[in-house]
Amino acid sequence: MNLLFATSEAHPLIKTGGLADVSGSLPNAYARLNQSVRLIMPAYGDVMEKLDQVQQIADLTVGGCGRHLHARLLQAQVEGIDVPVWLVDIPELFKRSGNPYMAADGEDWWDNGERFGVFAKVVVEVAMNRAGLDWAPDWVHANDWQTGLVPALLSEEMNRPRTLFTIHNMAYAGLFPKSLFDSLWLPWHWWGPHGIEFHGHVSMLKAGIVFADWVSTVSPSYAREITFPEYAYGLEGVLQQRESEGRLLGVLNGIDSRVWNPKTDPLIERNYCADKGRVAAKKVNKAAMLDFWDLPPSVLDSQAPVVGLVGRLVPQKGIDLVLDVLPELLAQTDARFVFVGSGERHFEYALNELAHHHPERVMVYIGYSEKLAHRVEAGADLFLMPSRFEPCGLNQLYSLAYGTLPVVHATGGLADTVVNATEDNLKAGTATGFVFYDPSRHALKSTLLHALYLYGRKRSWQKLQKTAMQQDFSWEKSAQRYLQLFETV
């Protein structure tokens, strides 16, 4: 089967979030299952600087906002991505350094609507085999609002490929003024509540939801949650419609075991697996992680538990709940806390203040370090993910793989992947972490205290670790689920 995978970012070329991890891994899994896959994305300035050899394979003209733009289609082989990468090179739109969506001042690029509207038009030309490539997909797999116009534009075509639109996060709708609709020459009958109009604006996310043959999201629980107003951001009506048609499904993301695998990870101090060297290696990895902050030997050799958090410091991720309970946990337990991430300034400041007052108990790194993220997964004992909502989440999957037991709020993919360490689940040998069911400081604190209590019961703790590490969240499972859809429809 020929599959065209359309995305706005892919690791290791460029990454702002989980979409890049999915885009760098799922096409590989498709290919390992003997599918013919092409990944198509914009040729950002920073992406082009990373590539030594690119080959022009097509050029075409597409309509922008009141103008025509020349687009070159480039092909590259990228280490870590096992399928051909097709880059849409339109310098006026994409030759910019830094974040693919935002300028240096943190504001969205003023012309994002045109940028990704034109990108979608190029994807459609490729999908309809009008770019001179002599290759046509059976399915186009589009991802998030940046590709939302792809299924919509293809819906106007005869003898077209089928379309799947995957929502990675409902919080980002791709909203633009009606002037964009007019200047991109989009079909007039799309304007209205049954089309891509949303309260007087264009919603590229809605375009994908309404016009795709199938809509998916990245966990079964999130697929249910987004049909309710509190998670749907005003789009519950169209999502309920797709659900009633049987056209909305949830497929869990996977993890790339070539990158996130304690048995082979080159970024951690000592490798280990579920059956060999786990206990001793995690002790060595804990010391190596803490040594990043130049802590004294008494801390590096301590048996005290370490709780890690790697992620964005924003309310969605529950960092305010963590900050609320942290002073009490520092007073009532001997646990240490490691934070790696960036986000809202007042959260960064609060964490730095705690680190200043508790230099051997709270360790903070503002920013992102791939090496440090791996070291936290390998070296911490518990991993915090108290998100208010989480479409899928990847860090809890990494944590399970590394035997670093996750503490999560029961939402989205977190609820689908972590089995709570209740007495019954512990007896049954199915527990893999700790789950709280109300996004409140009290629920988070009591769950953490329960986890820290179990940490003191070494036999139970090691059994929990081993069960967690034996879970299978490979991308092949996710890809097989998508292929079942592609092959049976």
ZIZITA-V777664 format. One record per pair of residues at least 24 apart in sequence whose C-alpha atoms are under 10 Angstrom apart, sorted by the first residue. I is the first residue (numbers start at 0). J is the second residue. If there is no record, write none. Layout:
i	j
I	J
I	J
This chain:
i	j
0	29
0	33
0	34
0	35
0	36
0	136
0	137
0	138
0	482
0	485
0	486
1	33
1	34
1	35
1	36
1	37
1	134
1	135
1	136
1	137
1	138
1	139
1	160
2	26
2	29
2	30
2	34
2	35
2	36
2	37
2	38
2	126
2	135
2	136
2	137
2	138
2	139
2	140
2	160
2	161
2	162
2	485
3	35
3	36
3	37
3	38
3	39
3	85
3	122
3	125
3	126
3	134
3	135
3	136
3	137
3	138
3	139
3	140
3	141
3	160
3	162
4	36
4	37
4	38
4	39
4	40
4	84
4	85
4	122
4	136
4	138
4	139
4	140
4	141
4	142
4	163
5	37
5	38
5	39
5	40
5	41
5	85
5	118
5	119
5	122
5	139
5	140
5	141
5	142
5	143
5	145
5	146
5	147
5	149
5	164
6	38
6	39
6	40
6	41
6	118
6	119
6	122
6	140
6	141
6	142
6	143
6	144
6	145
6	146
7	39
7	40
7	41
7	42
7	43
7	99
7	100
7	115
7	118
7	141
7	142
7	143
7	144
7	145
7	146
8	39
8	40
8	41
8	42
8	43
8	46
8	99
8	142
8	145
9	38
9	39
9	40
9	46
9	80
9	84
10	77
10	79
10	80
11	46
11	49
11	77
11	78
11	79
11	80
12	42
12	43
12	45
12	46
12	47
12	48
12	49
12	50
12	77
12	78
12	79
12	80
13	43
13	45
13	46
13	49
13	97
13	98
13	99
14	98
14	99
15	98
15	99
15	100
16	167
16	310
16	311
17	167
17	168
17	252
17	391
17	392
17	393
17	394
18	142
18	143
18	166
18	167
18	168
20	252
20	253
20	254
20	255
20	393
21	142
21	167
21	217
21	252
21	253
21	254
21	255
21	393
21	474
22	80
22	142
23	77
23	79
23	80
23	81
23	82
23	255
24	79
24	80
24	81
24	252
24	253
24	254
24	255
24	256
24	257
24	474
24	475
24	478
25	80
25	252
25	253
25	254
25	255
25	473
25	474
25	475
25	477
25	478
26	80
26	81
26	82
26	83
26	140
26	474
26	478
27	79
27	80
27	81
27	82
27	255
27	474
27	475
27	478
28	81
28	82
28	253
28	255
28	473
28	474
28	475
28	476
28	477
28	478
28	479
29	81
29	82
29	474
29	475
29	477
29	478
29	479
29	481
29	482
30	81
30	82
30	475
30	478
31	81
31	82
31	475
31	478
32	475
32	478
32	479
32	482
34	482
35	82
35	83
35	136
35	137
36	81
36	82
36	83
36	84
36	136
36	138
36	139
37	74
37	81
37	82
37	83
37	84
37	85
37	134
37	136
37	139
38	74
38	80
38	81
38	82
38	83
38	84
38	85
38	86
38	140
39	72
39	73
39	74
39	83
39	84
39	85
39	86
39	87
39	118
39	121
39	122
39	125
39	141
40	72
40	84
40	85
40	86
40	87
40	88
40	118
40	119
40	122
40	146
41	72
41	73
41	85
41	86
41	87
41	88
41	89
41	90
41	92
41	93
41	94
41	99
41	114
41	115
41	118
41	119
41	121
42	71
42	72
42	73
42	85
42	86
42	87
42	88
42	89
42	90
42	92
42	93
42	94
42	95
42	99
43	86
43	87
43	88
43	89
43	90
43	92
43	93
43	94
43	95
43	96
43	97
43	98
43	99
44	88
44	90
44	92
44	93
44	94
44	95
44	96
44	97
44	98
44	99
45	93
45	94
45	95
45	96
45	97
45	98
45	99
46	86
46	93
46	94
46	95
46	96
46	97
46	99
47	75
47	86
47	88
47	94
48	96
49	77
50	75
50	76
50	77
50	78
51	75
51	76
51	77
52	76
52	77
53	77
53	84
53	85
53	86
54	85
54	86
55	85
55	86
55	88
56	85
56	86
56	130
56	131
56	132
57	87
57	125
57	129
57	130
57	131
57	132
58	87
58	88
58	121
58	130
58	131
59	121
59	124
59	125
59	129
59	130
59	131
60	120
60	121
60	124
60	130
61	117
61	118
61	120
61	121
61	124
62	113
62	116
62	117
62	120
62	121
62	182
62	183
62	184
63	92
63	112
63	113
63	114
63	115
63	116
63	117
63	118
63	120
63	179
63	182
63	183
63	184
64	110
64	112
64	113
64	114
64	116
64	117
64	178
64	179
64	180
64	181
64	182
64	183
64	184
65	179
65	181
65	182
65	183
65	184
66	182
66	183
67	117
68	92
68	117
70	117
70	118
70	121
71	121
71	130
72	121
72	125
72	130
72	132
79	257
79	258
85	122
87	117
87	118
87	121
87	122
88	118
89	114
89	117
89	118
92	117
92	118
93	118
100	145
110	175
110	179
111	145
111	173
111	174
111	175
112	145
112	173
112	174
112	175
112	176
112	179
112	180
112	183
112	201
112	202
112	203
113	175
113	179
113	180
113	182
113	183
114	145
115	144
115	145
115	146
115	147
115	148
115	149
115	173
115	203
116	145
116	146
116	147
116	148
116	149
116	179
116	180
116	183
116	185
116	203
117	146
117	148
117	149
117	183
118	145
118	146
118	148
118	149
119	145
119	146
119	147
119	148
119	149
119	150
119	151
119	152
119	153
120	146
120	148
120	149
120	152
120	153
120	183
121	149
122	146
122	148
122	149
122	150
122	152
122	153
123	148
123	149
123	150
123	151
123	152
123	153
123	156
123	159
123	160
124	149
124	152
124	153
126	153
126	159
126	160
126	161
127	153
127	156
127	157
127	158
127	159
127	160
128	159
135	159
135	160
136	160
136	161
137	161
137	162
137	485
138	162
138	163
138	212
138	485
139	163
139	164
139	211
140	164
140	165
140	211
140	213
140	214
140	481
141	165
141	166
141	207
141	211
141	214
142	166
142	167
142	204
142	207
142	214
142	215
142	216
143	167
143	168
143	169
143	171
143	172
143	173
143	203
143	204
143	205
143	207
143	208
143	216
144	168
144	169
144	171
144	172
144	173
144	174
144	202
144	203
144	204
144	205
144	206
144	207
144	208
145	171
145	172
145	173
145	203
145	204
145	207
146	173
146	203
146	204
146	206
146	207
147	172
147	173
147	195
147	202
147	203
147	204
147	205
147	206
147	207
147	208
147	209
147	210
147	211
148	185
148	195
148	202
148	203
148	204
148	205
148	206
148	207
148	208
148	210
148	211
149	203
149	206
149	207
149	210
149	211
150	206
150	207
150	208
150	209
150	210
150	211
150	212
150	213
151	185
151	186
151	189
151	194
151	195
151	203
151	205
151	206
151	207
151	208
151	209
151	210
151	211
151	212
152	185
152	186
152	206
152	207
152	210
152	211
153	210
153	211
154	210
154	211
154	212
155	186
155	210
160	212
161	211
161	212
161	213
161	485
161	488
162	207
162	210
162	211
162	212
162	213
162	214
162	485
163	207
163	208
163	210
163	211
163	212
163	213
163	214
163	215
163	246
163	247
163	481
163	484
163	485
164	204
164	206
164	207
164	208
164	209
164	210
164	211
164	212
164	213
164	214
164	215
164	216
164	247
165	204
165	207
165	208
165	211
165	213
165	214
165	215
165	216
165	217
165	247
165	248
165	249
165	250
166	204
166	207
166	208
166	214
166	215
166	216
166	217
166	221
166	222
166	249
166	390
167	215
167	216
167	217
167	218
167	221
167	252
167	389
167	390
167	391
167	392
168	204
168	216
168	217
168	221
168	225
168	230
168	231
168	388
168	389
168	390
168	391
169	204
169	205
169	216
169	221
169	225
169	230
169	231
169	232
169	233
169	234
169	390
170	204
170	230
170	231
170	232
171	202
171	203
171	204
171	232
172	197
172	201
172	202
172	203
172	204
172	205
172	206
172	232
172	234
173	200
173	201
173	202
173	203
173	204
173	205
173	206
174	198
174	199
174	200
174	201
174	202
174	203
174	204
174	205
175	199
175	200
175	201
175	202
175	203
176	200
176	201
176	202
177	201
177	202
192	237
193	237
194	237
197	233
197	234
198	233
204	234
205	234
205	237
205	238
208	234
208	237
208	238
208	240
208	241
208	246
208	247
209	237
209	238
209	240
209	241
211	241
211	246
212	241
212	246
212	247
212	488
213	241
213	242
213	244
213	245
213	246
213	247
213	248
213	484
213	485
213	488
214	238
214	241
214	242
214	245
214	246
214	247
214	248
214	249
215	246
215	247
215	248
215	249
215	250
215	251
215	481
216	247
216	248
216	249
216	250
216	251
216	252
216	390
216	391
217	248
217	249
217	250
217	251
217	252
217	253
217	389
217	390
217	391
217	392
217	411
217	412
217	477
218	248
218	249
218	250
218	251
218	252
218	389
218	390
218	391
218	392
218	411
218	412
218	413
218	414
218	415
218	416
219	247
219	248
219	249
219	250
219	251
219	390
219	391
219	411
219	412
219	414
219	415
220	248
220	249
220	250
220	251
220	389
220	390
220	391
220	409
220	410
220	411
220	412
220	413
220	414
220	415
221	248
221	249
221	250
221	251
221	388
221	389
221	390
221	391
221	410
221	411
221	412
221	413
221	414
221	415
222	247
222	248
222	249
222	250
222	390
222	411
222	412
223	247
223	248
223	249
223	411
224	388
224	390
224	410
224	411
225	390
225	411
230	388
230	390
248	481
248	484
249	390
249	391
249	411
249	412
249	480
249	481
250	391
250	412
250	476
250	477
250	478
250	479
250	480
250	481
251	390
251	391
251	392
251	393
251	411
251	412
251	415
251	416
251	472
251	473
251	474
251	476
251	477
251	478
251	480
252	390
252	391
252	392
252	393
252	396
252	412
252	472
252	473
252	474
252	475
252	476
252	477
252	478
253	391
253	392
253	393
253	396
253	397
253	471
253	472
253	473
253	474
253	475
253	476
253	477
253	478
254	393
254	394
254	396
254	397
254	400
254	471
254	472
254	473
254	474
254	475
254	477
255	397
255	472
255	473
255	474
255	475
256	397
256	400
256	472
256	473
256	474
258	373
258	397
259	373
259	376
259	396
259	397
259	398
259	400
259	401
260	373
260	377
260	397
260	400
260	401
260	468
261	373
261	376
261	377
261	397
261	400
261	401
261	402
261	468
262	400
262	401
264	373
264	374
264	377
265	370
265	373
266	369
266	370
266	371
266	372
266	373
266	374
266	377
267	370
267	371
267	372
267	373
267	374
267	375
267	376
267	377
267	378
268	374
268	377
268	378
269	374
269	377
269	378
270	377
270	401
271	377
271	401
271	402
272	400
272	401
272	402
272	465
272	468
272	469
273	400
273	401
273	402
273	461
273	462
273	464
273	465
273	466
273	467
273	468
273	469
274	465
274	468
274	469
277	377
277	401
277	402
277	461
277	464
277	465
278	402
278	461
278	464
280	377
280	378
281	376
281	377
281	378
281	379
281	380
281	401
281	402
281	403
282	377
282	378
282	379
282	380
283	377
283	378
284	374
284	375
284	376
284	377
284	378
284	379
285	374
285	375
285	376
285	377
285	378
285	379
285	380
286	374
286	378
286	379
287	374
287	375
287	377
287	378
288	337
288	370
288	371
288	372
288	373
288	374
288	375
288	376
288	377
288	378
288	379
289	335
289	337
289	359
289	362
289	374
289	375
289	378
289	379
291	362
291	364
291	371
291	374
292	358
292	359
292	362
292	363
292	364
293	359
294	358
294	359
294	362
295	359
297	359
298	335
298	359
298	360
299	359
302	333
302	334
302	455
303	332
303	333
303	334
303	335
303	360
303	380
303	451
303	454
303	455
304	332
304	333
304	334
304	335
304	336
304	379
304	380
304	381
304	451
304	454
304	455
305	333
305	334
305	335
305	336
305	337
305	360
305	361
305	375
305	378
305	379
305	380
305	381
305	382
305	403
305	451
306	334
306	335
306	336
306	337
306	338
306	361
306	375
306	378
306	379
306	380
306	381
306	382
306	383
306	403
306	404
306	405
306	406
306	447
306	451
307	335
307	336
307	337
307	338
307	339
307	362
307	372
307	375
307	376
307	378
307	379
307	380
307	381
307	382
307	383
307	384
307	398
307	403
307	405
308	336
308	337
308	338
308	339
308	340
308	363
308	372
308	375
308	376
308	379
308	381
308	382
308	383
308	384
308	385
308	394
308	405
309	337
309	338
309	339
309	340
309	341
309	364
309	366
309	367
309	368
309	371
309	372
309	373
309	375
309	376
309	382
309	383
309	384
309	394
310	338
310	339
310	340
310	341
310	342
310	366
310	367
310	372
310	383
310	384
310	394
311	339
311	340
311	341
311	342
311	343
311	365
311	366
311	367
312	338
312	339
312	340
312	341
312	342
312	343
312	344
312	345
312	346
312	347
312	350
312	365
313	340
313	341
313	342
313	343
313	344
313	345
313	346
313	347
313	386
314	342
314	343
314	346
314	385
314	386
314	387
314	388
315	385
315	386
315	387
315	388
315	389
316	383
316	384
316	385
316	386
316	387
316	388
316	389
316	408
317	383
317	384
317	385
317	386
317	387
317	388
317	408
317	438
317	439
317	440
317	443
318	342
318	346
318	347
318	350
318	383
318	384
318	385
318	386
318	387
319	346
319	349
319	385
319	439
319	440
320	385
320	386
320	387
320	438
320	439
320	440
320	441
320	442
320	443
320	444
321	350
321	383
321	384
321	385
321	439
321	440
321	443
321	444
322	346
322	349
322	350
322	353
322	440
323	439
323	440
323	441
323	443
323	444
324	439
324	440
324	441
324	443
324	444
324	445
324	447
325	350
325	353
325	361
325	440
325	444
326	353
326	357
327	444
328	444
328	447
328	448
329	357
329	360
329	361
331	448
332	448
332	451
332	452
333	360
333	451
334	360
334	361
334	380
334	451
335	359
335	360
335	361
335	362
335	379
335	380
336	360
336	361
336	362
336	363
336	379
336	381
336	382
336	383
337	361
337	362
337	363
337	364
337	375
337	379
337	382
337	383
338	362
338	363
338	364
338	365
338	366
338	372
338	375
338	383
339	363
339	364
339	365
339	366
339	367
339	368
339	371
339	372
339	375
340	364
340	365
340	366
340	367
340	368
340	372
341	365
341	366
341	367
342	366
373	397
373	398
373	401
375	401
375	403
376	400
376	401
376	402
376	403
376	404
377	401
377	402
377	403
378	402
378	403
379	403
379	404
380	404
380	405
380	450
380	451
380	454
380	460
380	464
381	405
381	406
381	432
381	433
381	447
381	450
381	451
381	454
382	406
382	407
382	432
382	433
383	407
383	408
383	433
383	443
383	447
384	408
384	413
384	434
385	409
385	410
385	413
385	434
385	435
385	437
385	438
385	439
385	440
385	443
386	410
386	411
386	413
386	438
387	411
387	437
387	438
387	439
388	412
388	413
388	438
389	413
389	414
391	415
391	416
392	416
395	432
396	467
396	468
396	470
396	471
396	472
396	473
397	468
397	472
398	432
398	464
398	467
398	468
399	431
399	432
399	463
399	464
399	465
399	466
399	467
399	468
399	469
399	470
399	471
399	472
400	464
400	465
400	466
400	467
400	468
400	469
400	470
400	471
400	472
401	464
401	465
401	467
401	468
401	469
402	431
402	432
402	460
402	461
402	463
402	464
402	465
402	466
402	467
402	468
402	469
403	431
403	432
403	463
403	464
403	467
403	468
404	430
404	431
404	432
404	433
404	450
404	460
404	463
404	464
404	467
404	468
405	431
405	432
405	433
405	434
405	450
405	467
406	431
406	432
406	433
406	434
406	435
406	443
406	446
406	447
406	450
407	432
407	433
407	434
407	435
407	436
407	438
407	443
407	446
407	447
408	433
408	434
408	435
408	436
408	437
408	438
408	439
408	442
408	443
408	446
409	433
409	434
409	435
409	436
409	437
409	438
410	434
410	435
410	436
410	437
410	438
416	470
416	472
417	467
417	470
418	467
420	446
420	449
420	450
420	453
420	463
421	449
425	459
425	460
425	462
425	463
426	459
428	459
428	462
428	463
428	465
428	466
429	462
429	463
429	466
429	467
430	462
430	463
430	464
430	466
430	467
431	460
431	462
431	463
431	464
431	465
431	466
431	467
431	468
431	469
431	470
432	463
432	464
432	466
432	467
